[in-house]
Amino acid sequence: MYEYLSGTISELAPTHAVLDVGGVGYFLQISLQTYSEIEHSDRVKLFVHYVVREDAQLLYGFASKAERELFRHLISVSGVGGNTARMILSTYSPRELQGIIATENAVLLKNVKGLGLQRTTQYKPCKLIPPNDRHRCKAQRRYCKSAVRR
């Protein structure tokens, strides 16, 4: 629905930013990666992901389209919500996270606050690959029973 918001920062914390756009303040949840990129700026452009839930309407803001796409990729995985995806993106840069996914090294996710070792060892690396792309990764077939065998 929203592609980006561009305006002045009226409030900034490591977990959120309030962006003044045309006199309206938008509360956006952000990752530490985004925070570090915008902390010394007055005017910013943040790419947005809008979530509508039964109990809330949330805006997530990202300094780059790549970070937003990784966020969307992560929340498409069963059991990964917006806050968990934001914590993952706060721990790893988009480039590092892409490397973790490509090498299927889900154990590195134990460094993410809120993801314990037990949860990450049960976490199948192939779940980080969207269902429509799973057939492209030959190596992941041995890890994921749901992969299409060809």
N, C-alpha and C positions, 0 to 999 in steps of 0.2 A: 504494500500500500504506500509506504513512504520509502523513498530511495535514500535521501540524505537530509540533514538539517544543517544549515549554515548560519552562524550567528556569533554572538559574544558570550564568553563564559561568565556567568554570574556567580557560580559556586562550583568548586572543584575539590574532590576528595579521591583517594585511590580507588574507591568502589563506585563512585557516581559523579556525574556532572550535571549541572543545571545550565541549559543553553537558552539564552534569550534570543528568540527569533521573532522580530516584528512586535516586540512588547509582550510576547507570550513565553513563559518559562517552561521548558521541557526537561523533565527529570529523566536522565538516561543512565542506565547501569553500564559501567565500563569495566574493561579488564585493566590490569596493571600495565600491559603493553600500550594500550591506548592512553592511559594516564601519563606514562613517561613521554609519549610523543606530543601531548598537548599541554603539559603542565606549565610551559613558559610562553604560551600563546594567549593572546586576547581574543582573536577571532579564529574560529575553527569551522571545519566542515566535517561532520561525522556521518558515516554511513549507518543506516538504521535498520534494525530488525524489530518489528512490532508484534507483540504476542497478546492475544486476547484469550483470557481464561475465564472460567465461571466466576472467580473471585477477584480478578485483577486484570488490568490492562497495563502492559509493561513495554518500555522502550529500551532496547539495548543499543549502545552507540559504539562505533568502531572507527579507528583512524584510517583504515584501509579497507578496500573491497575484499582483499584476500583474507583478512582476519574475519570479516563478516561471513564470507563463504565457508570458512572452516567452522565457525560457530554454527551455521546452519547444518553443515555436515555432521557435527557432533550431536546436535539435538535431534537429528533424525535417527540416532541409535536408541534402541529401546533401553530405558532406564537412565538416560542422560538428559537432564533438564537444563534449563537456561543457566541456573547458578553453577551447576557442575561444569558445564561447557565454559562458562566465564572463568572459573577457577583453573581449568586446564589451560586456557589461553593466557591466564595471568602467570602461570608457571613456565610455559614454553612459548617461544616466538612461533609465528606461523611456519617459518622454515624448519624449526626444530620439530614441530608437531608433524609436519609432512614427512620428515625423516623417520619419526617413530612409526607412523602409519606404513610407510613404504618398506621399512625393515621388519615390520610386525613385532616390534619390541614393546609390547604392552606393559611389561614389568616397570619400565621407566615412568609409567603413570602413577606409581606408588608415591612419587614425590609431590603429587598434587594433594593439597589440603582437602580432606574430606573423602579421599579415595584411599582406603586402607590396603595393605598388602594382600589380605585375603580376597578382597573384592577385585583387585587388579590381576591376581593369578587366575581367577575364574573368568576374567574378561578375555574374550576371544579377539585377537587382532583383526580378524576378518569383519567383526562387527563395526569397525571404524570405516570400512569400505561400504559405500552405499549399495543397497541390494541390486540396483541396476548396473553397477560396475563390477560386481564380484566375479563375473565370468571372465573378466580381463586379467585377473591376477592368478596365474597358474599355481604359484607357490602356496597361495592361501587355501587351495582346495584341501590340502592335507589337514588344515586346522578347522575347517568349517563344513559341517555336514550339509548345510543348506546351499552350498555352492553348486552351481550347475556343472555336472560332469560331462565332458565332451570327449 
